[in-house]
């Protein structure tokens, strides 16, 4: 099975700032930060910029997943960070 290559818009490229300035929705569906949520211009960076830190319920709504699934993903990510000693908490 071949994996689909996912591109990431560079945080410094300013694409998301352009979306805010021009009140446009992002069309780059192959970007890993793209979400199917037009209210936030389809961009995770825009969502965080406009709303600040999001609750798990807000993330679940934007990603179209259940709250429990988002919690599972969070727990797994925190476990990896702790294991690799990237973040001490």
C-alpha positions in Angstrom: 0.0 0.0 0.0 1.4 3.4 -1.0 1.2 6.2 1.5 -0.2 9.5 0.3 2.3 12.3 0.6 1.0 15.1 2.7 2.5 18.5 2.4 2.7 21.1 5.1 2.5 24.8 4.5 5.4 26.4 6.2 4.3 28.4 9.2 6.4 31.3 8.1 5.0 31.3 4.5 2.2 33.6 5.6 -0.5 31.7 3.7 -2.8 31.6 6.7 -2.2 35.3 7.4 -3.2 36.0 3.8 -6.4 34.0 4.4 -7.3 36.2 7.4 -6.4 39.5 5.6 -8.5 38.6 2.5 -11.2 36.7 4.3 -10.8 33.7 2.0 -10.9 29.9 2.7 -7.9 27.8 2.0 -8.1 25.5 -1.0 -4.9 23.5 -0.4 -6.5 20.2 0.5 -3.1 18.4 0.5 -1.8 20.6 3.3 -1.6 18.7 6.7 -3.1 21.8 8.4 -6.2 21.8 6.1 -9.5 21.1 7.9 -13.0 20.9 6.3 -14.3 23.8 8.4 -15.1 26.9 6.4 -15.9 29.0 9.5 -12.1 28.9 10.2 -11.2 29.3 6.5 -10.3 25.5 6.4 -7.0 26.2 8.2 -5.9 24.9 11.6 -3.5 27.9 12.0 -6.4 30.3 11.4 -8.5 28.5 14.0 -5.8 28.8 16.6 -5.0 32.4 15.7 -8.6 33.5 15.9 -9.8 31.5 18.9 -6.6 30.8 20.9 -6.2 27.4 22.5 -9.1 25.0 21.6 -10.8 22.6 23.9 -11.0 18.9 22.9 -14.7 19.4 22.1 -13.8 22.2 19.7 -11.1 20.1 18.0 -13.6 17.2 17.7 -16.1 19.5 16.1 -13.6 20.8 13.6 -12.1 17.4 12.7 -15.5 15.6 12.5 -14.4 13.1 15.1 -15.9 12.1 18.5 -14.6 13.7 21.7 -13.4 10.3 22.9 -11.4 9.7 19.8 -9.7 13.1 20.1 -8.9 12.3 23.8 -7.3 9.0 22.6 -5.2 10.9 20.1 -4.1 13.4 22.7 -3.2 10.6 25.2 -1.1 8.8 22.6 0.7 12.0 21.6 1.4 12.9 25.2 2.7 9.4 25.9 5.1 9.7 22.9 6.3 13.1 24.1 6.9 11.8 27.6 8.7 8.6 26.3 11.0 10.7 24.1 11.5 13.2 26.8 10.6 16.0 24.4 8.2 17.7 26.9 8.5 17.3 30.7 5.1 17.5 32.4 
